[in-house]
């Protein structure tokens, strides 16, 4: 699996975990949700940087 596909897969997994945490805790502001969101943001930035370099 190439790096881009791996990052996209990781993004999707984190997104699902974040949604589950938000539903479980009934809050978008719960610490678990915020931590997963931050991790997801970091991966999104990595993907965006790679896409810019590829142009």
TIVO-2410 file (N, C-alpha, C; in nm, 3 decimals):
# residues 55
REC num residu      c1      c2      c3 atome chaine
REC   1      X   0.086  -0.118   0.000     N      A
REC   1      X   0.000   0.000   0.000    CA      A
REC   1      X   0.090   0.124   0.000     C      A
REC   2      X   0.065   0.215  -0.092     N      A
REC   2      X   0.149   0.333  -0.094    CA      A
REC   2      X   0.114   0.429   0.019     C      A
REC   3      X   0.201   0.526   0.041     N      A
REC   3      X   0.187   0.616   0.156    CA      A
REC   3      X   0.057   0.697   0.150     C      A
REC   4      X   0.021   0.746   0.031     N      A
REC   4      X  -0.101   0.827   0.020    CA      A
REC   4      X  -0.224   0.744   0.056     C      A
REC   5      X  -0.232   0.622   0.005     N      A
REC   5      X  -0.346   0.536   0.036    CA      A
REC   5      X  -0.348   0.503   0.184     C      A
REC   6      X  -0.231   0.483   0.242     N      A
REC   6      X  -0.221   0.454   0.385    CA      A
REC   6      X  -0.273   0.572   0.468     C      A
REC   7      X  -0.234   0.694   0.429     N      A
REC   7      X  -0.281   0.813   0.501    CA      A
REC   7      X  -0.431   0.829   0.486     C      A
REC   8      X  -0.484   0.805   0.368     N      A
REC   8      X  -0.628   0.817   0.347    CA      A
REC   8      X  -0.705   0.714   0.428     C      A
REC   9      X  -0.651   0.593   0.437     N      A
REC   9      X  -0.713   0.489   0.518    CA      A
REC   9      X  -0.711   0.529   0.665     C      A
REC  10      X  -0.598   0.582   0.709     N      A
REC  10      X  -0.585   0.626   0.848    CA      A
REC  10      X  -0.683   0.741   0.877     C      A
REC  11      X  -0.698   0.833   0.781     N      A
REC  11      X  -0.792   0.943   0.797    CA      A
REC  11      X  -0.934   0.891   0.816     C      A
REC  12      X  -0.972   0.795   0.734     N      A
REC  12      X  -1.107   0.739   0.742    CA      A
REC  12      X  -1.129   0.668   0.875     C      A
REC  13      X  -1.030   0.595   0.923     N      A
REC  13      X  -1.043   0.526   1.051    CA      A
REC  13      X  -1.056   0.625   1.166     C      A
REC  14      X  -0.976   0.731   1.164     N      A
REC  14      X  -0.985   0.833   1.269    CA      A
REC  14      X  -1.119   0.905   1.265     C      A
REC  15      X  -1.166   0.933   1.144     N      A
REC  15      X  -1.294   1.000   1.129    CA      A
REC  15      X  -1.406   0.916   1.191     C      A
REC  16      X  -1.405   0.786   1.165     N      A
REC  16      X  -1.506   0.697   1.221    CA      A
REC  16      X  -1.496   0.692   1.374     C      A
REC  17      X  -1.374   0.683   1.426     N      A
REC  17      X  -1.355   0.680   1.572    CA      A
REC  17      X  -1.404   0.810   1.635     C      A
REC  18      X  -1.378   0.923   1.568     N      A
REC  18      X  -1.420   1.053   1.620    CA      A
REC  18      X  -1.572   1.061   1.626     C      A
REC  19      X  -1.638   1.015   1.521     N      A
REC  19      X  -1.785   1.016   1.519    CA      A
REC  19      X  -1.840   0.925   1.630     C      A
REC  20      X  -1.782   0.807   1.643     N      A
REC  20      X  -1.826   0.715   1.749    CA      A
REC  20      X  -1.807   0.777   1.888     C      A
REC  21      X  -1.693   0.842   1.909     N      A
REC  21      X  -1.667   0.906   2.039    CA      A
REC  21      X  -1.766   1.018   2.066     C      A
REC  22      X  -1.798   1.095   1.963     N      A
REC  22      X  -1.893   1.205   1.979    CA      A
REC  22      X  -2.031   1.151   2.014     C      A
REC  23      X  -2.072   1.045   1.947     N      A
REC  23      X  -2.203   0.986   1.976    CA      A
REC  23      X  -2.207   0.922   2.114     C      A
REC  24      X  -2.100   0.850   2.148     N      A
REC  24      X  -2.093   0.783   2.278    CA      A
REC  24      X  -2.096   0.884   2.393     C      A
REC  25      X  -2.022   0.991   2.378     N      A
REC  25      X  -2.012   1.092   2.484    CA      A
REC  25      X  -2.115   1.203   2.472     C      A
REC  26      X  -2.194   1.197   2.366     N      A
REC  26      X  -2.299   1.297   2.340    CA      A
REC  26      X  -2.246   1.439   2.345     C      A
REC  27      X  -2.124   1.456   2.292     N      A
REC  27      X  -2.062   1.588   2.293    CA      A
REC  27      X  -1.950   1.595   2.190     C      A
REC  28      X  -1.947   1.707   2.118     N      A
REC  28      X  -1.836   1.731   2.026    CA      A
REC  28      X  -1.717   1.791   2.101     C      A
REC  29      X  -1.738   1.829   2.226     N      A
REC  29      X  -1.633   1.894   2.303    CA      A
REC  29      X  -1.567   1.800   2.404     C      A
REC  30      X  -1.602   1.672   2.400     N      A
REC  30      X  -1.541   1.574   2.489    CA      A
REC  30      X  -1.393   1.560   2.452     C      A
REC  31      X  -1.308   1.539   2.551     N      A
REC  31      X  -1.164   1.532   2.529    CA      A
REC  31      X  -1.127   1.427   2.423     C      A
REC  32      X  -1.191   1.312   2.426     N      A
REC  32      X  -1.160   1.207   2.327    CA      A
REC  32      X  -1.188   1.255   2.185     C      A
REC  33      X  -1.300   1.324   2.167     N      A
REC  33      X  -1.338   1.376   2.035    CA      A
REC  33      X  -1.236   1.480   1.990     C      A
REC  34      X  -1.199   1.567   2.080     N      A
REC  34      X  -1.103   1.673   2.045    CA      A
REC  34      X  -0.966   1.617   2.010     C      A
REC  35      X  -0.924   1.516   2.082     N      A
REC  35      X  -0.794   1.455   2.054    CA      A
REC  35      X  -0.795   1.383   1.918     C      A
REC  36      X  -0.903   1.312   1.889     N      A
REC  36      X  -0.914   1.245   1.760    CA      A
REC  36      X  -0.921   1.348   1.647     C      A
REC  37      X  -0.992   1.456   1.671     N      A
REC  37      X  -1.003   1.562   1.571    CA      A
REC  37      X  -0.866   1.623   1.542     C      A
REC  38      X  -0.788   1.645   1.645     N      A
REC  38      X  -0.655   1.702   1.628    CA      A
REC  38      X  -0.565   1.605   1.549     C      A
REC  39      X  -0.573   1.478   1.579     N      A
REC  39      X  -0.495   1.379   1.504    CA      A
REC  39      X  -0.537   1.376   1.357     C      A
REC  40      X  -0.665   1.385   1.335     N      A
REC  40      X  -0.717   1.387   1.198    CA      A
REC  40      X  -0.669   1.512   1.125     C      A
REC  41      X  -0.670   1.625   1.192     N      A
REC  41      X  -0.621   1.749   1.132    CA      A
REC  41      X  -0.475   1.737   1.089     C      A
REC  42      X  -0.395   1.674   1.172     N      A
REC  42      X  -0.252   1.658   1.140    CA      A
REC  42      X  -0.234   1.575   1.013     C      A
REC  43      X  -0.313   1.470   0.999     N      A
REC  43      X  -0.302   1.386   0.879    CA      A
REC  43      X  -0.351   1.462   0.757     C      A
REC  44      X  -0.459   1.538   0.772     N      A
REC  44      X  -0.511   1.617   0.660    CA      A
REC  44      X  -0.405   1.715   0.611     C      A
REC  45      X  -0.334   1.778   0.703     N      A
REC  45      X  -0.228   1.872   0.666    CA      A
REC  45      X  -0.117   1.799   0.590     C      A
REC  46      X  -0.081   1.679   0.635     N      A
REC  46      X   0.021   1.599   0.566    CA      A
REC  46      X  -0.021   1.570   0.422     C      A
REC  47      X  -0.145   1.529   0.405     N      A
REC  47      X  -0.195   1.497   0.270    CA      A
REC  47      X  -0.195   1.621   0.183     C      A
REC  48      X  -0.239   1.734   0.238     N      A
REC  48      X  -0.242   1.858   0.162    CA      A
REC  48      X  -0.101   1.901   0.119     C      A
REC  49      X  -0.003   1.885   0.207     N      A
REC  49      X   0.135   1.919   0.174    CA      A
REC  49      X   0.186   1.832   0.060     C      A
REC  50      X   0.155   1.703   0.066     N      A
REC  50      X   0.197   1.610  -0.040    CA      A
REC  50      X   0.133   1.647  -0.173     C      A
REC  51      X   0.006   1.684  -0.168     N      A
REC  51      X  -0.065   1.721  -0.291    CA      A
REC  51      X  -0.006   1.848  -0.351     C      A
REC  52      X   0.032   1.944  -0.268     N      A
REC  52      X   0.093   2.068  -0.317    CA      A
REC  52      X   0.228   2.041  -0.381     C      A
REC  53      X   0.306   1.951  -0.321     N      A
REC  53      X   0.437   1.917  -0.375    CA      A
REC  53      X   0.425   1.847  -0.510     C      A
REC  54      X   0.316   1.773  -0.527     N      A
REC  54      X   0.296   1.695  -0.650    CA      A
REC  54      X   0.258   1.785  -0.768     C      A
REC  55      X   0.215   1.906  -0.741     N      A
REC  55      X   0.172   1.997  -0.850    CA      A
REC  55      X   0.286   2.055  -0.926     C      A
***
